[in-house]
Amino acid sequence: MIKVSHMSKTYKIGELETVALADVSFEIKKGEFVAIMGPSGSGKSTLMHILGALDKPSSGKYFLDGENMAGLSDDELAEVRNKKIGFIFQAYNLLPRTTALKNVMLPMVYADITADERRRRAEMYLEMVGLKDRFFHTSNQLSGGQQQRVAIARGLVMNPSILLADEPTGNIASAQAAEIMEIFRKLNREGHTIIMITHEADIAEYAKRIIHLKDGHIASDGNGHRRRKI
Amino acid sequence: MVTAGGKSDMDFRELAIESLSTLALNKLRTGLAILGIIIGIGSVIALVSLGQASQKAVESQIQSLGSNLLTVMPGSAQSGGVRGAAGARTTLTFNDAKDIENSPAITAVKNVSPEYSGRAQVVAGRNNTNTSVMGVTPLYAQVRKIETAFGNFITERDVTAQTRVAVLGPAATADLFGEGINPVGQAVRINGQTLRVIGVTVSKGGSGFQNQDDVIYVPLTIAQKQLFGVNYLSTISLEAESEEVMVQAQNQVGYLLLQRHKLSDPQEADFSIFSQQDILETASQVTGTFTALLSGVAAISLLVGGIGIMNVMLVTVTERTREIGLRKALGAKKKVIITQFLSESVILTFTGGLFGIILGVLISFLFSVFMSFAFVVSLNSIFLAFVVSAAIGIIFGWYPARKAANLEPIEALRYE
């Protein structure tokens, strides 16, 4: 499903060259639940952006569903993001002053889905994340946890190949964080592939596999962290 | 891209609703941006229709003077055009007019009307007005197609016997005696002379600064000797036999006057002869230039309005960088982002255009009421205003929209 081989990313700021990722290779199969951990500056956000087709590697290859992402134009990448990737951001990134329903419908607007179908699917996914009675609440009328659940519904609504979550619980109180992670676990059980960035060990515990990054390298990759069966 | 119905990124209605709700978020800024376009389009519409109205007024006024009319004015001509100083000289005399009438060489002229016109303060009872006083002969009525509503026009006898009589234009009548009053038999005082009113002419229309009805006719001899103390003419009007012989008449009269004034070179002519066509052309040239000038000024204000739109859209793009990044992350292609921002700027300018048209029409209506101009609003200029305002939206919205569309999604999402 995801194949990354010898991928590097360097940023150039003036004269200074910063290596964010250095020769990273791994594969993620369908149905996995992977946490990417590492201290700040370890390159985990960069990796996330490349996996999400928001950014391009400096060298190396990235295959998503067998397709080499290096050869795609900006608009083709937009289509990949729209159809194959569901984003969940730390800051939720909902449209301000816009209802939950409209926020969830937004990716479908870009996919030429009819208005009726958009509505039907948005309601379905909002119900799924437990926001049946919050359809018409605007972003600022919802709590952090509720906003993140709207974002999850939005991430799922196009039925993407992978769900990419960047610190999904970073801005949320711990009780609500557990709820969010339960939703993730449930989604994974239903067959969704989930890749999640986090620096919190207890959040990473929910994943089946943890990739540790350090200074742009993979420090460890595996499921040895699991003390209990999920 | 944006087609109505069925399969499209977002149908037109949806796009419009979304743009409107975005614009409604910052009402003051939206309003100010629109105001620039309103003023621009409004002034273009108002000035163009004002120009057209005054052009029309001039044309109908000149046409109403008679189509076979030639006018001889003192002062030199310059390649057929009207020279500024024309009319200020004193070279035309009553004998010039007599000769034109009697010379066997002149075959193309039917009637000759020598005229002296000046302005004077005219008093009747407690009313007084500053108006144009025309010293004329009876032929003036024929040459200029003047008819009387009350009484009679000036007769040959009035001219030769220097009778103290006056014929009033309807506007002068209204000023001196009141609307709808028959003043025949009453007296008016002009430059200290008392004249008896013997007639009132039928209205010739015309308005504004050149009112053909605001005039008082007196016998030519009275005007020259009693009122203004001059011995020259200000104009000689000629009626040609027909429209076909206008040029011939012009040449015959020109040749005769050159001889009479002992001039051999037509370049040195101390008079000029205009046909109605010449005057019409000059007048429309003047009003046309004026209209173009004013429209140019209005167009500049439209341009400034457009720059205002661009400014607002650039601010909007900067403000919404994160939103744009989000939309791109969720799969919006460049085209969609461009369409979204362009539709916002086009809605701005279109709304401005709409209100601008209303404003412009209102202004030209008020002008027509207060300046008694014709109320002319051409559909062309309204159509053009719509096209121009939409075009401004696209032109000035294009750069901000492209800027938004070309944002790197990851940079945009990180933007604080």
Interface residues (C-beta under 8 A of the other chain):
Chain A: H49 G52 L54 D55 D74 D75 A78 E79 R81 N82 K83 F87 F89 N93 L95 P96 R97 L106 P107 V109 Y110 A111 D112 T114 A115 R154 M158
Chain B: K7 S8 D9 M10 E14 L25 R322 E323 L326 R327 K328 A329 L330 G331 A332 K333 K334 K335 V336 P409 I410 L413
